[in-house]
């Protein structure tokens, strides 16, 4: 049976390669700091389950210290020239997107089809995490396809991956950290406290009010936390479960799925979502970074608000009828 452990191993080996390549990159003045950061992240993926809570906590503090004191440097791995990329684009055209499209297709097929495949009584995928396992499989298949199509040097995917991760920097692991923070908040009972405060202010007299409170709450808490994964356990414990699902009988799958989408609307509205709203300005090398990411948020705001309204309508129409 293929379990999520194999995905962790794949990610850990990838970050270990980033660490080694960073260490040997003499053109990066912060190569030792980069090597330490990506190396510690590799240790987390490869050995985190054996480190225990204390060990993982110390590792996390070390990551924060490395990122917070001086930040990471920008590596300069050997890569193709703009002329070579233009030549490849002209040669392959739209076929360049084939490896990228393999990943979501494999994730979808893996979740809907491969997750149901069994060899005797043993399932092919661990039934607890079929989507993530299929996503990892899709990455491997896309990489193999890219090698067959483009014939790059063996280390090219790792070097290009390192270049991109160096450009993103510490913000690359921000979603993981915020999701963990959301889980800590949920275990601490923050959801129940927020739910009590909301119910004191907003009378939950009908499903529509509960839906509006849940969706807007997901968006607002995401604006504060910077990540919908962090907001989800708190707001679902506060409003989604006790009111939308238990009190008014909403379908849990529909409520949770659309609730998460409502949180993503908040992601589009906050600078706290650095990996979405700050990093693009850095990657595009825009001249005024502060104005750049504020401009990103201003451009996204109408879409975010329209989607939030659509999510509320969809949840109200679907969650209580299926």
N, C-alpha and C positions, 0 to 999 in steps of 0.2 A: 504494500500500500504506500502510495506517495503522500507524504505528510508535509506540513508547513515547515518542518525542520530543514528540508532540502532547499526551500526558498531562502531561509535564513543563511544557510551555508553558501548559497550562490551570492547573496548580497554581501556576506562577510568576506568572501574571497575577492569580490570586486573592489571593496573598500581597501582590502589589504594590498591589492595591486596599485590602487591610487597612492597609498602610503609609500610603497617602494619606489614608484616612479617619481613622486614628489621629492623623495630623499635624494635622488640622483639628478634632479633638475638644477643645475648650477646657475641658471639664469633667474631663478626665483629667489629673491633675497630672504624670504621667509620659508624656505623649503623645509627646515627642521620643524617649524610650527605646523605647517601643512601635513607633514608626514606623521606627526604625533596625533593631530586631530583625526585624520582619516584612519590611522592605525587603531586608535582607541574605539572608533566607531566599528571597525572590523572586529575587535575583541568583543564588543557588545553583541553583535550578531552571531558570532561563532561560539562564544562561551558564556553568554549572559545567563543562560538557564542554570549554570553551575556556580555563578558568582554570588548568588544570593542578593537579598535586598541591600545589605550594607555595601557589598562590592559594587553593585550596579549604581548605588547612590554616589559612591566615591568616584566612579568612572564618569558619571554625569557632571559632577562638580568639576572634574578635570577638563571635560569638554567645554564647559562654560568659561572656565578660567582661561583656556587657550584662546577661545573666540573673543573674550572680553578684553584681554590685555594685548592690544596691538592688532587683533584680527588675523585673518589669513591672507596670504599672498596670492598673486595671479601667476600660475604656472604657464610655461611656454613650451608645450610639447611639440614635437615634430608633427606637422600636419600638411594638408594639401594647400596649394596656393589658390588665390581667387580664380586664376586662369584655369587651373585643373578642375575646380568645382564647376565653372561655367561649361567646360568641355563635357564633363559628366552629365550635367543637366541637359545639354543639347543631345547627347547620345541616348540617354535613357528616358527623357521626357517624364511623363506621368508615372512611369514604372518606378521612379524613385520612391513613390509612396507605398509600394508593395510591402516592404519590411515593416513600416509603421502600421499599416492596416492589419497585418497578421496578428499583432498583439491584441487589439480589442476583439477581433473575430475569434481568436483562440479562447480568450476569456469567456466570451458568450457561449461558444460551443462547449467549452469545458464545464461551465456551470449547468447548462441545460441538458447535455448529452453525456459527456465523459464522467460526470459525477454520479451517473446512474449505472455505469459499467461495473460489473463484478466478475471476479475470477473465483468461481465457487461461492463461498460465503464472504470472501474478502473484497471490499470495494477497491477500485483503482485509485480513487482519491479519498483522502480523509474526509468524511462527510461533514466535519465541523468547519472546514475551510476550503471548500471546492473552488470558490472564485479566486482567492489569492493564489492557490496552487496553479490554477489554469492561467492566471496572469503571468506567473513565473515561467510556465511552460511556453507561453506565447513569446516572451522575451528571448528564450533560447531558440525557438523556431525562427523568429525574426532575424536573430543574429546569424544563424546558419544560412538563411536565405540571402542576407546581405553579403556574406562571404562568397556564396556561389555566384551572385550577380556581379559584384564589383571587384572581386579579387584584391582586397586591400592587404597591407602588411598585417601580420598576425596580431601585433600589439595595437593596431589602429583603434579598435573600439574602446580599449581601456584608456589609451592616450586622449582620445576625443572626450570620453566620459570624464576623465580627470580635468580636462580643460573646462568643460561645462560646470562641473561641481566647484572648481576653483572660482569661476565667475559668480556662481550663486553664493558660495561661501557658507557660513554657519546657518543661514536661513534655510538651507536644504533640509535640516533636521527639525525645523520649527514645528511642522505638523505633528511629528511624533511626540515632541515635548509637550505641546499644548493638549494633545489627546490624552497623554498620561496625566496632565494636570486636571483635565476634566474628570478622569476616573477617580483621582484623589478627592476632588470636590464631591463627587457622588457618594463615595464611601464615607466622607465626613458628614453627610446629611445636608449639604447645601441645597439640594433639590427640594427637600421637605420644607426648609426654611423659606425658600423662594416661593414655593407653592402656597404656603400659609400667608405670605405677604400679598401675593396676587389675589387670592380668594377673599382677603379682607377688603381689597380695593375694587376688584371686578366681581360682580355677582354672577356666578356660573349658573344662570337660569336656563340655558339652552345650548345645544351643540354648536350653533354658529358663534356664540360668544367665546366658547371654549376653543374652537378652531382658530379664531382670530387671535386670541391671547397666546395660544401655543405658537403659531407661525410668527407673529411679531416678536414674541419672546425669544424664539430661536434666532431670528435675525439680529435683534438687539444684543443678545448675549454673545453672539458671534462677533459683533462689532467690538465688544469689550475684550473678548478673549483672543480674537484674531483667527479663530479656527472653528469650523462647525463641529468637528469631532470633539472638541473640548466642551462646546455648548450642549451637545446632544444628550449626554447622560444627565446633566443638571436639569435642563428644561423638560426632558421627557419624564424624569422623576417628579418634577414640580407640577406640570400641567398635563403632559401627554397621557401618562398612565392613569393618574387618579381621576381626571375629568373627561378627556376626550375618549379614552378607551373604556375605563371601568364605569364611570357614571352614565355616559351617553351611548356606550356600546359601539364605539368606532372600531373598524377592522385594524388590528395591530400592525399588519404588514403595510397597509396603505398609509396609515397615520405616521409610522416611523419613516417610511421612504420619503413622503412628501415633506415631513418635518425636517429631515436632513436637507432637502432641497431648499427649504426656506432659510436654513442656516447658511447655505452657500450664497444666498442673496446678500446676507450680511457680510460675507467675505469680500464681495465686490465694493463695499462701502467703507472699508476701514484700512488705515495705514498699518494697523496691527498685523494684518495679513501680509507680512513682508514678502513672503515667497510669491505672492500673486501681484502685489501692487508696488513694491519697492524694487524687487529684483528685475522686472522687465525694464525699468528705467536704467538700471546699471548695465544690463546686457546690451541694450540699445545704445549705451554710451551717450545718453542725452546730456546736453551741457549743464542744465540747471536741474540737479537731481530732485530737490525738494519740490519745485514747481512741476517736475515731470511726474512724480508719483501722485501728487495731488491732481494733476491733469488726468492721469489714468483713472482715478476714482471719479472725477467729475464726468468723464466720458462713460463710465460704467453705471452711474447712478440711475439714469432713466430706465435702463434695461433691468437693473436689480429690483427697482420698485415695481415695475410692470410684472416681473416674474413672481415677486412676492404676492402680489394681488392674485395672479393666476393660480399660485399654489393654494391660497386660501379657498378660492372657488372650487378647485379640484378636490381638495380634502373634504370640503363640505358636501359636494355632490357624490363622491365615491365612497368615502369611508363608512358611511352609515347605510349603504345599500348593497354591500357585498360581504 
